[in-house]
Amino acid sequence: MPFVDHVISDLQDRFDDHKCGVFCLSAIVHERVAINFSDIMLAITMYSSFIGTSCSLSAEFELWQRKWATTASDPPKTTIDALASCNATLFPNIAILLQILATLPVTTSTAEC
């Protein structure tokens, strides 16, 4: 049993950062609690190879939040709704992060024998 406990502990340690990054990334969807740009830095670091500089992303993030704060329409409630309402020309990095969030698996499953 100590070996199994060690393996489980090692797997949890390995994937905890990824879970936190995904949780931070989900804050882009406006239905979540309003956050600051610094709160999503872990996700930005994780997916930095897909997006531009953090300076341009910071500006996009601010504009994205202002868009939903000042618009008369209802803010998106899901990632798919947010992705559909995201203008990729105005928010290229936000669109990429939403695509990543939309394609991440929600759960895992194992094969039954």
Backbone as CSV, one residue per row, in Angstrom:
resi,resn,N_x,N_y,N_z,CA_x,CA_y,CA_z,C_x,C_y,C_z
1,MET,0.787,-1.199,0.000,0.000,0.000,0.000,0.835,1.274,0.000
2,PRO,1.998,1.312,0.636,2.788,2.550,0.585,3.156,2.947,-0.843
3,PHE,3.421,1.955,-1.695,3.768,2.259,-3.078,2.591,2.908,-3.802
4,VAL,1.394,2.363,-3.619,0.201,2.908,-4.261,-0.059,4.323,-3.754
5,ASP,0.089,4.536,-2.448,-0.076,5.882,-1.892,0.921,6.850,-2.499
6,HIS,2.139,6.395,-2.697,3.169,7.242,-3.296,2.808,7.604,-4.737
7,VAL,2.340,6.635,-5.503,1.962,6.885,-6.897,0.792,7.868,-6.961
8,ILE,-0.206,7.665,-6.113,-1.363,8.565,-6.097,-0.932,9.976,-5.715
9,SER,-0.106,10.084,-4.713,0.393,11.391,-4.282,1.191,12.068,-5.386
10,ASP,2.019,11.299,-6.080,2.825,11.835,-7.167,1.942,12.334,-8.311
11,LEU,0.914,11.598,-8.650,-0.009,12.017,-9.708,-0.772,13.284,-9.309
12,GLN,-1.202,13.359,-8.058,-1.904,14.561,-7.600,-0.988,15.773,-7.655
13,ASP,0.251,15.611,-7.252,1.202,16.719,-7.304,1.454,17.167,-8.736
14,ARG,1.518,16.205,-9.638,1.812,16.510,-11.029,0.699,17.304,-11.694
15,PHE,-0.540,16.997,-11.375,-1.651,17.621,-12.078,-2.336,18.738,-11.313
16,ASP,-1.927,19.050,-10.103,-2.546,20.134,-9.350,-2.356,21.483,-10.023
17,ASP,-1.176,21.763,-10.548,-0.941,23.033,-11.235,-1.837,23.170,-12.458
18,HIS,-2.031,22.071,-13.159,-2.875,22.112,-14.345,-4.316,22.421,-13.969
19,LYS,-4.810,21.811,-12.886,-6.173,22.090,-12.448,-6.342,23.553,-12.065
20,CYS,-5.374,24.091,-11.363,-5.442,25.504,-10.962,-5.417,26.416,-12.184
21,GLY,-4.598,26.063,-13.160,-4.525,26.859,-14.383,-5.830,26.853,-15.142
22,VAL,-6.461,25.704,-15.223,-7.741,25.593,-15.921,-8.814,26.361,-15.160
23,PHE,-8.797,26.261,-13.831,-9.771,27.002,-13.037,-9.605,28.506,-13.248
24,CYS,-8.362,28.962,-13.259,-8.098,30.383,-13.501,-8.579,30.783,-14.892
25,LEU,-8.355,29.915,-15.847,-8.752,30.202,-17.224,-10.267,30.315,-17.359
26,SER,-10.991,29.572,-16.555,-12.451,29.626,-16.634,-13.003,30.980,-16.187
27,ALA,-12.177,31.793,-15.560,-12.621,33.117,-15.116,-12.840,34.079,-16.289
28,ILE,-12.371,33.727,-17.460,-12.593,34.581,-18.636,-14.073,34.631,-18.982
29,VAL,-14.783,33.537,-18.710,-16.222,33.522,-18.950,-16.851,34.435,-17.908
30,HIS,-17.591,35.421,-18.377,-18.071,36.509,-17.509,-18.977,36.041,-16.390
31,GLU,-19.625,34.923,-16.510,-20.541,34.455,-15.473,-19.802,34.196,-14.159
32,ARG,-18.531,33.947,-14.251,-17.725,33.717,-13.055,-17.526,35.025,-12.295
33,VAL,-16.991,34.926,-11.103,-16.725,36.101,-10.281,-15.681,36.967,-10.974
34,ALA,-15.884,38.274,-10.928,-14.941,39.199,-11.565,-13.578,39.079,-10.893
35,ILE,-12.547,38.989,-11.703,-11.196,38.838,-11.192,-10.274,39.846,-11.852
36,ASN,-9.089,39.926,-11.337,-8.050,40.769,-11.912,-7.220,39.960,-12.886
37,PHE,-6.474,40.650,-13.712,-5.612,39.985,-14.687,-4.559,39.123,-13.992
38,SER,-4.069,39.587,-12.857,-3.025,38.827,-12.144,-3.533,37.471,-11.664
39,ASP,-4.857,37.328,-11.516,-5.420,36.063,-11.053,-5.361,34.963,-12.114
40,ILE,-5.194,35.331,-13.374,-5.134,34.317,-14.428,-3.709,34.104,-14.948
41,MET,-2.732,34.637,-14.238,-1.343,34.520,-14.695,-0.859,33.073,-14.778
42,LEU,-1.329,32.195,-13.899,-0.917,30.793,-13.962,-1.361,30.175,-15.285
43,ALA,-2.577,30.454,-15.688,-3.082,29.932,-16.965,-2.317,30.537,-18.135
44,ILE,-2.000,31.811,-18.040,-1.252,32.470,-19.111,0.141,31.867,-19.241
45,THR,0.756,31.572,-18.122,2.076,30.934,-18.138,1.990,29.542,-18.757
46,MET,0.935,28.805,-18.408,0.775,27.444,-18.932,0.591,27.437,-20.448
47,TYR,-0.130,28.403,-20.964,-0.461,28.424,-22.392,0.252,29.544,-23.134
48,SER,1.391,29.964,-22.639,2.118,31.086,-23.239,2.568,30.818,-24.675
49,SER,2.761,29.568,-25.038,3.197,29.272,-26.402,2.080,29.497,-27.432
50,PHE,0.835,29.614,-26.963,-0.288,29.798,-27.874,-0.732,31.249,-28.004
51,ILE,-0.307,32.095,-27.086,-0.811,33.467,-27.055,0.318,34.467,-27.201
52,GLY,-0.053,35.733,-27.378,0.926,36.802,-27.524,1.509,37.223,-26.182
53,THR,2.018,38.415,-26.126,2.643,38.913,-24.910,1.589,39.165,-23.839
54,SER,2.016,39.101,-22.592,1.069,39.308,-21.497,0.592,40.755,-21.450
55,CYS,1.383,41.678,-22.009,0.976,43.083,-22.047,-0.248,43.247,-22.946
56,SER,-0.206,42.667,-24.136,-1.351,42.775,-25.034,-2.539,41.983,-24.499
57,LEU,-2.266,40.863,-23.846,-3.346,40.069,-23.269,-4.000,40.806,-22.111
58,SER,-3.201,41.542,-21.358,-3.751,42.341,-20.254,-4.739,43.375,-20.777
59,ALA,-4.389,44.034,-21.855,-5.283,45.029,-22.464,-6.545,44.358,-23.009
60,GLU,-6.387,43.210,-23.646,-7.541,42.481,-24.159,-8.471,42.056,-23.027
61,PHE,-7.873,41.580,-21.947,-8.655,41.126,-20.800,-9.477,42.278,-20.213
62,GLU,-8.860,43.445,-20.113,-9.572,44.628,-19.609,-10.722,45.004,-20.531
63,LEU,-10.468,45.002,-21.840,-11.528,45.319,-22.802,-12.649,44.283,-22.774
64,TRP,-12.268,43.030,-22.604,-13.246,41.941,-22.533,-14.162,42.142,-21.321
65,GLN,-13.576,42.476,-20.184,-14.394,42.710,-18.994,-15.283,43.936,-19.163
66,ARG,-14.752,44.992,-19.756,-15.540,46.212,-19.972,-16.683,45.961,-20.947
67,LYS,-16.420,45.125,-21.951,-17.457,44.812,-22.933,-18.694,44.267,-22.235
68,TRP,-18.501,43.352,-21.315,-19.646,42.728,-20.668,-20.208,43.569,-19.530
69,ALA,-19.415,44.475,-19.001,-19.909,45.359,-17.949,-20.793,46.464,-18.522
70,THR,-20.532,46.859,-19.767,-21.258,47.991,-20.345,-22.302,47.594,-21.376
71,THR,-22.355,46.359,-21.767,-23.307,45.943,-22.799,-24.684,45.693,-22.200
72,ALA,-25.702,45.900,-23.001,-27.070,45.686,-22.545,-27.474,44.221,-22.646
73,SER,-26.745,43.449,-23.462,-27.091,42.032,-23.625,-26.574,41.212,-22.439
74,ASP,-27.142,40.038,-22.301,-26.734,39.152,-21.213,-25.326,38.630,-21.457
75,PRO,-24.504,38.559,-20.414,-23.159,38.010,-20.582,-23.234,36.503,-20.827
76,PRO,-22.218,35.949,-21.466,-22.228,34.504,-21.717,-22.184,33.727,-20.407
77,LYS,-22.887,32.605,-20.394,-22.927,31.776,-19.201,-22.018,30.550,-19.313
78,THR,-21.672,30.194,-20.530,-20.816,29.025,-20.743,-19.618,29.410,-21.604
79,THR,-18.659,28.543,-21.634,-17.468,28.776,-22.448,-17.819,28.823,-23.926
80,ILE,-18.699,27.958,-24.360,-19.102,27.928,-25.767,-19.810,29.229,-26.146
81,ASP,-20.674,29.729,-25.267,-21.345,31.007,-25.529,-20.332,32.154,-25.595
82,ALA,-19.359,32.126,-24.684,-18.331,33.169,-24.676,-17.501,33.111,-25.950
83,LEU,-17.168,31.907,-26.381,-16.391,31.738,-27.611,-17.184,32.221,-28.821
84,ALA,-18.474,31.935,-28.847,-19.309,32.363,-29.973,-19.455,33.884,-30.013
85,SER,-19.422,34.528,-28.859,-19.600,35.982,-28.836,-18.271,36.738,-28.838
86,CYS,-17.181,36.020,-28.927,-15.853,36.650,-28.921,-15.431,36.970,-30.356
87,ASN,-15.203,38.226,-30.627,-14.716,38.657,-31.924,-13.201,38.405,-31.956
88,ALA,-12.779,37.422,-32.736,-11.366,37.027,-32.762,-10.467,38.111,-33.330
89,THR,-11.022,39.057,-34.055,-10.219,40.163,-34.570,-9.890,41.153,-33.461
90,LEU,-10.870,41.436,-32.617,-10.657,42.366,-31.510,-9.971,41.717,-30.310
91,PHE,-10.269,40.439,-30.073,-9.751,39.717,-28.915,-9.065,38.421,-29.348
92,PRO,-7.949,38.495,-30.080,-7.338,37.264,-30.592,-6.831,36.332,-29.491
93,ASN,-6.219,36.880,-28.467,-5.685,36.030,-27.389,-6.789,35.476,-26.504
94,ILE,-7.813,36.264,-26.244,-8.961,35.785,-25.472,-9.646,34.659,-26.238
95,ALA,-9.771,34.804,-27.550,-10.382,33.754,-28.372,-9.587,32.462,-28.286
96,ILE,-8.272,32.568,-28.316,-7.429,31.367,-28.215,-7.603,30.711,-26.848
97,LEU,-7.596,31.509,-25.788,-7.774,30.949,-24.444,-9.150,30.313,-24.284
98,LEU,-10.168,30.912,-24.877,-11.503,30.315,-24.826,-11.557,29.013,-25.619
99,GLN,-10.848,28.953,-26.751,-10.787,27.706,-27.517,-10.120,26.608,-26.701
100,ILE,-9.042,26.958,-26.012,-8.360,25.980,-25.155,-9.305,25.503,-24.066
101,LEU,-9.974,26.439,-23.421,-10.895,26.081,-22.343,-12.046,25.221,-22.852
102,ALA,-12.540,25.522,-24.044,-13.666,24.762,-24.600,-13.284,23.341,-24.996
103,THR,-12.018,23.126,-25.309,-11.610,21.798,-25.765,-10.979,20.938,-24.686
104,LEU,-10.778,21.481,-23.511,-10.228,20.681,-22.426,-11.296,19.689,-21.944
105,PRO,-10.891,18.467,-21.632,-11.881,17.504,-21.139,-12.374,17.896,-19.746
106,VAL,-13.659,17.701,-19.537,-14.244,18.054,-18.251,-13.990,16.961,-17.232
107,THR,-14.052,15.734,-17.647,-13.829,14.605,-16.744,-12.899,13.611,-17.417
108,THR,-12.527,12.632,-16.666,-11.752,11.522,-17.212,-12.535,10.250,-17.004
109,SER,-12.241,9.267,-17.804,-12.910,7.985,-17.646,-11.904,6.862,-17.819
110,THR,-12.219,5.741,-17.267,-11.345,4.575,-17.401,-12.145,3.458,-18.058
111,ALA,-11.440,2.583,-18.708,-12.091,1.462,-19.370,-12.491,0.421,-18.327
112,GLU,-13.652,-0.167,-18.538,-14.096,-1.221,-17.644,-13.699,-2.563,-18.230
113,CYS,-13.233,-3.416,-17.374,-12.814,-4.755,-17.845,-13.862,-5.782,-17.550
